């Protein structure tokens, strides 16, 4: 199931689908699963997906990302968001 959702997320990100569609998909996804998905995306899509998270989820996810992914996201996002 994780891999199917990962492929759906990748597809929606590549199609530049509305953020609302992606937000609705990840709304009920556990933070640990979001970490799984973000760690498997390319760097541009990692930032895109992370930026859709609410502050509480983003905080949980950020702590568990691979170190290099976390650093890339932090560097890419506005410090106000963090």
N, C-alpha and C positions, 0 to 999 in steps of 0.2 A: 504494500500500500504506500509506503514512504516513497518508493521509487516512482510510482505513478503520479503522486502529487508533485514530486520534484520535477518530473517532465512537464506537468501542466504549468507549474510556476515558471520554468524556463521558457516555455512556449509563450506565455502571456507577457513575460518581460521582453522577449525578443520582438513580439508583435507591438510593443508599446501600448498594450491594452490599458484602459483607464485604471488609475490607481484604486478606484473604488472596488473594482472587480478583484484585484489582488488583496486588498484589505479585507474584503469579505471572506476570501479563501483562508487567509491566515488568522482571522479573528479568533477562531476556536482551536487553533493549533497550539499545542503545548510548547513552551519556550525551548525545551530540549530538542524538539523536532525542528523548530525554526533554526536552531544552531546547526543541525544536520544539513538542512537545505542551504543555508548561507555558506557554510564551509565547502559546499560542492558547486557553487556558482562561480562564474568568472568574476573578476574584480569589479567591473562596472555594475554588474547585476547584484553583487553582494551589497553594494552601497544603496542601490535602488530599493532592494527588498528591506534592508535594515531601516531605511528612512520612512517606511510605511508603518513601522511599529509604534505603538503608544509608548509613553515614557517608562512605565513600569515594566512592560515586556522587553523594551529595548535594554533596560538596565540588566534584567535577568540574562538576556541573550548575550550581551556584550561580554559579560564575565566568563562565559563558557566557550567563546569562539577560539579557534586556533590563534596563537599569538600574532602571526603575520597577517591574518585576516583582520583581527581586532585593530592592529596598528594602521592598516590601510583604511579601514572605516573611520577611525578617529581622525586621521589626516585628511580624509575626503569630506567630512561633514563640518558644517559650521559649528564652532565651539559652543555657541549658544544652545544648540540642539542637545549637546551632551551635558 
